[in-house]
Amino acid sequence: MEVDKIKKFEEFFTNSFRDGKVVRELRLSSEEVEYIRKSYPNVQISKLSGYEKNKDKNWYTVKLGR
């Protein structure tokens, strides 16, 4: 991911959990999922079923922590 995209994505990702919730449903690209897994080793990510038809981004449940 380009540095510019990383900064924007980091802002989006941290803002998604700003209210203290640890579980969110987020629409992510495979590149973004890979970035999250590398940057947050304790994160749990699972693809939501029924949304696999989109080639660019899919919906995932993202849970921070263990």
Summary of the structure (lengths in Angstrom):
residues: 66
radius of gyration: 11.6
end to end distance: 25.9
largest distance: 31.8
contacts: 140
relative contact order: 0.22
helix: 36%
strand: 24%
